[in-house]
Amino acid sequence: MTDRPWLSSYPQGVPADIDASRYASLVQLMEESFSKFAGRTAYSFMGKDLSYGEVDKQSRAFAGFLQGLGLTKGDRVAVMMPNCLQYPIAVCGILRAGLILVNVNPLYTPRELEHQLKDSGSKAIVIMENFGKTLQQCIAATPVKHVVLSGMGDRLGLLKGALVNYVVRNVKKMVPDYSLPGAVRFNDALDKGAGRKPQPAAIGPDDVAVLQYTGGTTGVSKGAVLLHRNVIANVLQSEAWNDPVMQKVPVGEQPTSVCALPLYHIFAFTVNMMLSMRTGGKLILIPNPRDIPAVLKELSKHTFHSFPAVNTLFNGLANHPDFNTVNWKNLKVSVGGGMAVQGAVAKLWLDKTGCPICEGYGLSETSPSATCNPTTSTAYTGTIGVPLPSTYLKLLDDEGREVPVGQPGEIAIKGPQVMAGYWQRPDETAKVMTPDGYFKSGDVGVVDERGFFKIVDRKKDMILVSGFNVYPNEIEDVVAQIPGVLECAAVGIADDKTGEAVKLVIVKKNPDLTDAQVREFCRANLTGYKQPRVVEFRTELPKTPVGKILRRELRDNKK
């Protein structure tokens, strides 16, 4: 499918290709924005605004501090923080110092954190004090020599910052006791670095910018090596893709994006932080997207145009009684990623906001965006859209041959956003890269004649019932249409007769929903072997911090 049939579906003005060589590094991109947009607000967090000029000054001080520790080009620095002002300051400082960013999930256990710090060879870590105890339990076994500790309120100003830190520590009791001798406080690090002029690092497009660890669903967590040019390419691809609708932001109104996804996740890192940096936008930082009332309260104070999120967040917001306290009228683009967007959720979101969810698709290994629905779409397509500019997709069978249109195959991706490989894992890299430079995603998809791709499922999530392939996404899409269902997940369980059978786990929206009603709906809408053998009701589904449903935990939990 190398002739790119999808180009005919591109909105007017979106180029077939982007010029990924426009910037030599992310540092060049950032510094251009720091000077161009110095007076504009870059980040808004808990009522405090931080301008591009302030991010410039503070990140330069942080770069000076890191170089003062003796860290040199190519050294790895881990960042383990939720969304807060400290995150972009730290990240911009790390990159400006010529160092490599290692994004860390703040909810990691000591075992998971130890693995990532050892595997990446991180010499320093910037960490929120809430997770100090986790680090304390594993730091001795890691190469980390320098710890920078931050409190949630550290950049909110003297009075407000002290109040927020007091509440987090003493009222909400979110900071377990820890001991990290020799750790430097974040604000002290900035003060120390302010007097040091950082040495400009000679960084080029082929230098490593980020080690982005994959979820580790296929065994041990691996670091996707993202070069400066990979992330730059994806920023420019995303910008070109959003342009048809973002051009409709009134002149003089700063483009504003909601950042409710965690910045350590590649989706938010590229499509929120770096894209906003490139366009001179404002980012509304949401520290905890699971606290739906707090998210709505914060959004009610802002005018915003772009909202990247996952299905569970769109669903949680749209079903909340306070939804209409927010003005959604200025929303130009809602991008769904990270997991499949369900038809029922997309319909509800469109009904309530007037802005359709454009579902996209990507992975840590692709920086992340590979495909997206046109932002000019007026309806939910049920597909992941078409490949972005400069991106090629094809579907492969188990022998690596391209399958015909309409047949399912493994999605393989080629483009300037595809990673350089897995960190120090040539064997694992070889497993996922084809000889002609395509990355094999592990996702099974189909494509139509127009070049619109649809994910059928993850290879490993597929349920095999009596030799028939059953894809959980399909079952979940059907069950989500039942009026009394809030959330659902389908997984395979062992079965003596059929090898595997379908187990369905449901969170109710209506307490009166019964097992019999669910089964009746499934009988009417799903063929025999796809119908659930077991229906289980729960108060919540296990999820990753990003909101992806953890099917693996539901499978392991044999209840």
N, C-alpha and C positions, 0 to 999 in steps of 0.2 A: 504494500500500500504506500509506495514511495512517492506517488504523484500528488499526495496531499489533497484528497477530495474535500476535506473539511474547510479549505480556504474559502470556498464559495459561501460558507455559513458565517464567515467573519463579519462583524458589523462594519459599516463604512468607516474608513479612517484607521482601522487596526492593521498594522503592517504584517506581512507574511513572516518577516524576520526582524530581529532587533540587533543592534550593534553592541555586543557584550564588551567590546574593547574601549567603550567610551570612557571608562575610568580604569586607572591602573590598579586601584585597590579600593576597598570600602572606606579606608581612611581619606582618600581623595574625595570620595562622594560625600562623606560626613563634613569634611572641612569646607567644601564648597557651600554646603547648606548652612554651616555655622556663620560664614561671612555674609551669605545672601539673605538669610532670614534672622539675623542676630536679634532683632527686636520682637520677633514673634514668639508666642507660647509654643514650646515643644511638647511639654507634658503637663497634665493636670491630675493631681493626686490628693484626695482628701481635702479639697478646697485650696490647695497650694499650687500655683502655676510656676513652671520653670521655663525660662526662655532659652532659645537656641544659643544666645550669647553666654548664658550662665552654664549651660551644658558644656559649651566649648571650654570655658575657663576651668570648671570643676573637673572635667575629664582630662584636661591637660595636666592639672595638678596631680590627679591620680596616676597618670602615665609617668610623671616625674617620680612619684613615690615608688612605683613598682620598679623603675629602672634603678632607683636608689637602693633597692634591696639586692641589687646585683643580678636581677633577671635580665636575660638577653634574648634577642630575636629567636623566635621559635619555641621558647619555653611555654609550657601550658599553665593556664590559670583557671581554676574552677570557680563558677559562680552558682551559689545555692540560695536563691532568694525568690520570694513571690513578687508579683508586680508592685513596684514602689519606685520612687525617684532614684534610689541608689543604683537600681539595675542598669538603666541606660548610662549613668555616669561611669559606673564600673566598666561596662562593656566598651564604651567609646575609649576609655583610658587604656584598657587592655590592648585593644587593636592599635591605638596610636603608639603604644610602646613597642609595637612589633611582635606582640605575644599572641598566643593562640587561645581563644576562648573555649572553655569546656562547660557547656550548659548542664546543670545538675537539677534533677527533680527534687524539690524540697521535701517531698514525702518519702524519700528513700529510707530504708532501714540501714542500720550500720553495715550490714553485710553488702547491700547493694552499693552504698557509698564507697566502701573500701574497694570493691571491685573496680568502680569507675575511676577512682583516684589513682589506683595502682596501674590500671590498664592504660590510662592516658599519660601517666608519669607527671601528674600535676605537682608543681613545686609550691604553689600558693592557692589559697581558697578565700573567696569573699563570701561570707555566710551571714544569714540573719540569725540573731542570737536564739530565736525560737528553736533552732535546729542544732545549737551548740552541743547538746548532750549526745546527739547522734554522732557528731564528729569526734567528740571526746572518746567514744567507745571504739573508734577504729583508727584514729590518726596515727597511732604508734606503728601500725602495719603499712602505712602509706609513705610516699616520698614527700609529702607536704611539709615544708619548713616554715612557711609564713601564713598566718591566719589574720584576716581582716574581719572584724565582727561589727555587725550593725544592729541597731534597734529599729523597729518599724517607723518610728517618728523622727529618725535622725536628720532628715533634710527638710523638716516642716517648720523650721524656725524655733527659737529658744523656748518660748512658752508653750506653743502648741505641741512641739516635738516632745517636750518633757511630759506633758499631759498624756499624749498618745502612748509613750513608752511606759508611763506609770500604769495606765489602764491595761495595756497588753500584759505587763509583768505581774501586777498585783491584783487587778480586778478580774480579768479574764483568765489569769494564771496560765498563759500560753507559752511561758518560758521556763521549762524544767531546769532545775539546778544543773550547772555544768562547770567544768574546770578546764580552761585552755590557757595555761600560763604562757605569757609572752605574746598573746594576741593583741593586735592594735585595733583601736576603735576606728570606724570608718571616717568619722569627722576629723579625728587626729591625723589619719593618713592624708586627708586632703590638706590639712594645715601644714603637715611636713612637706608635702609635694609642691605646695604653692611657691616655695622659694627656689625650687629646682626647675631649671628649664629642661624639659625632656629632649633627649637627642632624637631627631627625626629618624625613624627606622626605614631602611631601604626595603620597601615592600612592593612586590610585583603581583601580577594577576595569578601566577602559579604558586604563590605562597599560601600556606594553610591559614584560613581565617577561623574556622570553627570545627571542633570535634563534636558532632551531634550524635549522642548515643541512642540507638534504636531500642524500642521497648523490651527487647529480649524475649519476645514471644516464641522465638525458635531457639530456645536454649539460652546461651550466654549473651548478654548485652554487648553489642559491638559499636565502635565509634565510626560513624560515617565521616569521611574526610572531605570537608567542604572548603574549596579554595576561594580566595577573594573573588575570582571571576565567576564561580558558580553562583554565589549569593548575589553579586551584581547583576548577572544575567536574569535571575529570577525576579529581582526588584524591577528591572526594566520591562520584563515580560508582563509582570502584574500591572505595572503602570499603564502600559499600552492597552492591556485588556480592559482596565477599568475606565479608561479615558472617555469613551463615548457617553457614559453617564456622569462621570465626575466633572465633565465640561459644563454640566448644567448647574453646578454650584454657583450661586449668584456672585458676580464680580464684587470683590471687596470682602467676601465672607471666607474665612480661613477653612480649607478643607479639614474636617475633623473626623477622627475614627475612634470607635469604641474598642478598647483593648481589654476584653474580658477573658481572653485565652491567656494562659501563662506564657510570659516572654521566654522562658527557658525552652518552650516547645517551638519547633522550627516554623510552624504555621504563623504564630504570632511574631516570632523573631523577624521573619522576612516580610510577611504581608502587613503586619502592623508597624513594628519599629523601624525597619530599614526603608520600607516604602514611604512611610510618613516622613522620615528624614529627607528622602529624595525630593518629595513634593512640597516640603515646607509646611506640612500639616501639623495639626494638634492631635495628641493621643490622650484619651481619657483612660487612665490606668485604674483597673478594677482589681483589688487584691484577692478577693474571694468570690468567684462567679457562682459558687454553690449557695451563697446567701442571696437568694433572689430578691427579697424585699430591699436589701441594701443596694443591690445593683440598680433596681428601679428608682430608688431614692436618689442615687447619684446621677443617673441619666436624666432625671426630671429637671436637673439644673443646667443642662447643656443643649446646644444645637449641634447635631451630628449628622454625617452624611454616609458613613461607611461602617459596616458592622460584620466583621468576620466572626463566625461562631460554629459550634457543633450542634448537631440535631438535638441533643439533650438540653442545651441551653435555650435554643429557640423554643422548644417545647415547654420548658419550665417557665419561661417568661410569658409566652402567649397564654398559658393557662392560669396565670396568677391574677387574683382579683385587682391588684394595683396597676395592671398593665397600662391602663388609660391615663395614669397620672403623668406619663411621659409623652412628649410631643414627637411622634414618629413621622410627621409630615415631610421633614427635610431629608429623610433617608433615601439615598440614591442607589445604594448597592448593599445587598446582604449576601455574603459569601458563605456557603456551607462547605465544611471540609472536615478532615479528621476521621469521619465515619459516614456511613450512608445517611442521607437525609430522607426521612420517610414522607410519602405522599400526603398523609393526613396532616403532618406537622407543617409541610410546605403550604398546604391549602389554608390552614388556620392562620399562618403568618401573613400570607398574602391578603386574606380577608381583613385582618386586623391592622396591617400597616400600609397596605397598597403597594408594597415593594416586594417583588418575588425573590425567593432564595435562589441564587445561582449556585448550583452545586459544582464544586471543583474536586480535584483529586491530585494527590501527590504523596510523597513519602519523605522521611528524613534524608534518604539517599538522593532525592531530587530537589533539595533546597527550599521548599518542598513542591511547588506547584508544577504539575505536568499538563493538566487539562482543566477546562472550566466551561460552563455554559456561557453563551454570550450575555453580557450584562444588560443588553437591550431586550432580553427575553421578557415576555409578559406572562408566561405561565411556567409551571414546574414541568420539566421534561422527563424526570425519572432516570436521566442519564448523567454521566459525569462530564458531559459536554464534549468539546473537541480539543485537540492539542493546541497549546499556546504557541505564539510566534517562535520560530526556530526550533520547534519540537516535533519529533516524529514518534509515532506509536505503531506497533504491530502486535499481532496475537500469535503465539507460538504453541505448537503441540509438545508433547513430552520429548520428542526427538529434536526439538528446536526448529521445526519447519513451520512456515507461516500457514495459518489455517484460512479457509475460504470465508468470505463475508457471511455473517449469520451464524457461523460456528463458534463455540466458546474456545478460548485459548488463553494462555498466560500473557498478561499485558507486559510488553517490553518497551522501554522508553529510551530515546536518544535525544540529546540536546545539550546546550552549554551549561544547563543547571545540574546535570548529572554528576554525582560525586567522583572524586579521584579514586575511591576505593575504600575499604575498611582499614582503620588504623592498625598497622602492623599485623594484618591478617591476609597475606596474599592468597592463601588457600580459600578463605571465605569469599574474597573478591572474585577469584576465578569462577566460583560457583554461580555468581549472579551476573557476570558480564559475558556477553556473547562476543565471538571473534570480530564482529563488525561494529562493536561499541554500544550495543543496547544493554540496558540494565533490566534484568528480569525481576519483576515486582513481587511475585508470589500471589498476585491477585488474578482471578479468572474473570475474563470479560468477553463481551461480544461487541461487534461494531456494525453499523448499518451503512448503506451505500453513500450516505452524506458525510460519513466520517465521525458520527456521534457514537461515543463509546458508552457502554453500560457495564458496571461491575456485577458479576453474578455472585461472586464471593471470594473469600480467601481460600486458597488451596487447602489450608489446614483446617478451616472451619466447616468444610463440606461434610455433610452427613450422608453416609452410604447405606441406604435402606434397600435390602434385597437386590443389590447391584445397581439401584437407581441413585443418581446424584441428587441430593436435596440441598438447596442453598438456603441457609438461615435467613438471609436478607429478604427473600421472597415471602417466607412465612411471616416474618415480623411485619412486613409491609401490609400484608392482608389483615393480620390480627390488630394492628394499630388502627384500623378503620372501625373496629367495634367501639361504639360510643362510650362504654364504661371503662375502656383501657387507657391508662396514662402512659405506661411504658411496657415493653415486652422484650423478651429475648428467647431465641430458639437455639437449642444445643442438641448434640447427639448423645444418646446413652446406650450402653450395651444391651443387646436383646438376643435371647437364645434363638428365636426363629428367624429374625431378619438381619442379624449381624449388628445393626444399629437401629434405633428408633428415635423419633423426635420427642424431646421434652420441651415444654413451653412454660416459661416463667413470666408471670404478669404482675404489674403493680396497678391496682385499681384506681380509677378516677371516681367511679360510682361503687359504693360499698355493697350495693345489691347485686352486682354482677356475679353470675354463678358459673360453675364448671360446665353445666349443661348448655348454657347459652353460648359459651366459647366454642364448645365442641360442635354445636349446631351450625354456627357461623363458619367454622373451618370445613365442615362437611359440604356446605354450600359453595365454598370458594376454593377448596384445595382437593386435588386428587388423593385417592386413598392412602398411598404410601407417604404423602407429605403431611398427613394429619397427625396431630400430637398424640402420642401414646400416653404421656403424662402431662397433666396441667397442674401447675403449682402457683399459688398466690403468695406474694411477699410484700412487705412494706417498702422495700427499696431494692434496686439492683446494684451489684458491685460495679464500680467504675474506676477508671484511671482519673488522675487529677484533671485531665483535659475533658473528661466526660464520656470517653469511649466505654461502652459496656464490656466488662471482662467476661466474655463467654467462657474462657478457660476456667475461671473460678466456679462458674455454674456447672461446668462439666465435672470438675473435680469433686464438687459437693454433691454426693450421690443421692441426696434426699429425694 
